[in-house]
């Protein structure tokens, strides 16, 4: 039985998800030496000057340092000012330190549907998710309650952001709402199907196999791709995923996500993956994906030395194929050449096979 702790298990996965869902926070640019503080003060003077054009103020925000209590108070004043443009409010709030004042201000905005547009609200939700390791324990319950209330928000970006943060942190209420909606009507989900499948994968595919299986036949290729990645762990789904991954008629987006997942989960990948790498008629991008997935399997799973040598010989043949000097094929050949050097260093059976050169 899983023990779920809302907003405590963020890790690298949620950081990647949050960065994909909204713009990443830019690091303040700091000139060298003693000019840094002066540059930051000049930037603050511009940013907090409401007579300056918006573009100048936003550019200056990227140069702000993190200042003192007075600076944070000024940032909070801008961030909570409803009369200001949302972009300026977001620029201020994203640079405020993560403390009780910040949490209270953000929750007040999120709890008032009339305060800020949908993008500001979505950005603030994702910001809570990114910074959740630093949330004071006394705020956790209130944050979770606020985000749960936004699972029904009429604005799609806000709903998506709330599900992103809660499901990626294994919140049982959000996960339950999402799986129930799939069972009830997979064509009427609270968030786009591609987001739903990705989030159930992040929560742990093994807990949602029955719910995820139908998405392998979804009309949208992006959804099938996410489902293939999520269900590679499922023995009942693997034959269908292998079929998708090895069929040249399958959309590349599906194949490129399916191959690394199959390499992790399916021992049969050692044969069909090798055939994909060797097939000069295949899409070079698919061959590259199969080649990278193959060496990843060799790095983390036991692979018979004879199979290792077969792979190295295949990579060598790829590296000397003929073709145009630019494009995907050229990239494939270059990466194959670099990979062969690595294989000889990393795998004794391969080095012994080739001998000193």
PyMOL commands that set and color helices and strands:
alter all, ss='L'
color gray80, all
select helices_A, chain A and resi 11-21+35-47+54-61+69-79+86-93+100-111+118-130+132-134+137-152+156-168+172-184+193-207+209-217+221-231+235-246+252-265+269-278+284-300+305-319+328-346+348-354
alter helices_A, ss='H'
color red, helices_A
deselect
rebuild
show_as cartoon
